[in-house]
């Protein structure tokens, strides 16, 4: 979540890029981390990649970007 927000402006970002950025295996992201973050509503899966939601920003105590900065909500 933090990597999506801090390194990629909230996304979208592909799973291969996330794996490289976090030194995690793609399978670990898809099978362990992603289902949990999806269930909590912190990320969304889109055709273009993973996107951080407004709830993720709030959880991390970060200001939620406006709609003009991209579709994050």
C-alpha positions in Angstrom: 0.0 0.0 0.0 2.7 2.4 1.0 4.7 1.6 -2.1 1.7 2.1 -4.4 1.2 5.5 -2.8 4.7 6.8 -2.3 6.4 5.4 -5.4 3.6 5.4 -7.9 1.3 8.2 -6.9 -1.5 5.9 -5.8 -1.4 3.7 -8.9 -2.2 2.1 -11.1 0.8 -0.2 -10.9 1.2 -3.7 -12.1 1.9 -6.7 -9.9 5.3 -7.3 -11.5 6.4 -3.8 -10.7 5.1 -4.1 -7.2 7.1 -7.4 -6.8 10.3 -5.8 -8.0 9.8 -2.7 -5.7 9.0 -4.7 -2.6 11.4 -7.7 -3.2 8.4 -10.0 -2.8 7.4 -12.9 -5.1 4.4 -12.2 -7.4 2.7 -15.2 -6.0 3.1 -13.9 -2.4 1.5 -10.6 -3.4 -1.4 -12.2 -5.2 -2.1 -14.9 -2.7 -1.3 -13.3 0.7 -1.1 -9.5 0.7 -3.6 -8.6 -2.1 -6.7 -10.5 -0.8 -6.2 -9.0 2.6 -5.8 -5.4 1.3 -8.8 -5.9 -1.1 -11.0 -7.2 1.8 -10.1 -4.2 3.9 -10.8 -1.8 1.0 -7.3 -0.4 0.8 -6.6 -1.3 -2.8 -8.6 -2.0 -6.0 -7.6 -4.2 -8.9 -8.2 -2.5 -12.2 -7.3 -3.6 -15.8 -4.3 -1.2 -15.6 -3.0 -2.4 -12.2 -3.5 -2.0 -8.5 -4.8 1.4 -7.2 -4.7 2.7 -3.6 -8.2 3.8 -2.3 -9.1 6.8 -0.3 -9.4 4.4 2.7 -5.7 3.5 2.3 -4.7 7.2 2.4 -6.8 7.7 5.5 -5.4 4.7 7.2 -1.8 5.9 6.6 -2.8 9.4 7.8 -2.1 10.9 4.3 -4.2 13.5 2.6 -6.5 11.9 -0.1 -5.6 13.2 -3.6 -8.4 15.2 -5.3 -10.3 13.7 -8.3 -8.2 15.9 -10.7 -5.1 14.0 -9.7 -6.5 10.7 -11.0 -9.2 8.2 -10.2 -8.2 6.9 -6.8 -11.6 6.6 -5.1 
